[in-house]
Amino acid sequence: MKKIDQYRANLSKALCSLEKALATPPSEDRDYAGIIQNFEFVYELTWKTLKLILEKEGIEAPFPRVVFEEAFKRNILEGNEIWKNIIESRNLSAHTYDQNLAKNLVERITKEYQPVFRKTFERIQAYKAQ
């Protein structure tokens, strides 16, 4: 299996895990922590999969922000503003933790980010066919 196919498969699994976690409203701290961890997995696998797609096209993009910028330029991604918010949320989730931040982040993941992740995954899958 090619590396990019493995990343796509892992991204699919991570996205399904996030969607499953979001299917039940969180009630305990561990629920919030689990959803945030799934969010982080999906974010990481998304940018790394996009990086591989860009490398296949001869584009070096060593950091997540650069990967996302290049993916927008090539119409692999859409929704530049929401992705800026996702990147900011990812950075906050990785470096701070408090209950209010967790609750706010889970709300954003549920209402805003998960649909973007799903659409992005579909675009990545469609890009495979090109």
N, C-alpha and C positions, 0 to 999 in steps of 0.2 A: 504494500500500500504506500502510495506517495505521501510525503510529509504533509502536503496541503490537504489531502483527503483525510488524513488522521486528525488534523486540526478542525476540519469541517465536522467530522464525526463527534469530536469532543465538544465542539461548540453546540452542536445539536443536543447532546446529552445535558450539557450545562444549562442551556435555555429551557429544556423540558423540566429540569429540576427546579429552576427558578419559577416557572409557571405553576408547577405543582405546589411549591411552597406558598405562592401567592393565592392559591385557590381557597385556602382557609385563612380567615383574618387572624393576625397575630394577637396573642393574649398574654404571653409571657416574654421576659427578656430574651430567652433562648430562641423564641420564634423570630424576633427582630434580628438577632445576631445571625440566625440561619439564612434569613432572606438577604441580609446585607452580604454575607459570605457568598451566596449564589450570585448576587449582583456583581461582586468583584470577579468571580470566575468568568462570568459571561463577558464582562468588559475586557479582561485580559485576553481571553481567547478570541474575541472579536478583533482587537487591534493586531494581535499576532497573526491571525488568518489574513487580514487585510495586508499586512506587511509581506507575507509570502506571495500574495497576488501581485503586489507592486514589484517585488523582486523578480517575479516571472516576466514582468514587462520592462525590466532593466532599471527600475527606480529604487534607489537606496533611500530608505526612510528609517533611521535608527531609533527614533523615539515616538511614543504614541501620538503626541500632537502633530508631528510631521507626517506620520502615517495617515491620520485623519484628514489633514490638509490635502495631501496628495490624492487620497481616495475621493474627496469632494471635487477636486479639479478634474478627475477622470470620470465623474458621474457614477462611481461605484457606490457612493453614499449620497444621501440627501438629508436635509435638516441640520444645517450647520449650527444653528443656535442651540438646538436641543443637545447636540453632541458636545458643545462647549459646556453645557450644564452637566451632562453626564461625566465628563472629564473632571470638572470641579467637584462633583459629588464623590467620585471615586477617590480623588486626592484627600478630601475631608474624611471619608470613611477609613482610609488607611492610616491616618495620622492622629485622629481624635476619636474619643468615644464618650458620649453622654446620652442619657435616655431621650432627651428632647431631640437631639440630632438624629438618633436612631429612628424615632417615630416619624419625624419629618422626611427622612430619607426613604423609609419604607413606603410612605404615602406617594412620594415622587416616583419611586420604582414602579409601584402599582399603576398609577394613573398616567404617567408620562413615559418612563423609560422602557418598560417591558414591551409596549407596542412598537417602539423604535427598534429595540433589539430583534423582535420577531421580523419586522420588515427588512432590517439590515441582513438578517440571516437569509431571508428569501432572495435578496439581491445577490448575496454571496453565492448562493446555490445557482441562481440564474447566470451569474458571471461564469461559473464553472462550465456551463453549456456553450459559452461563446468560443 
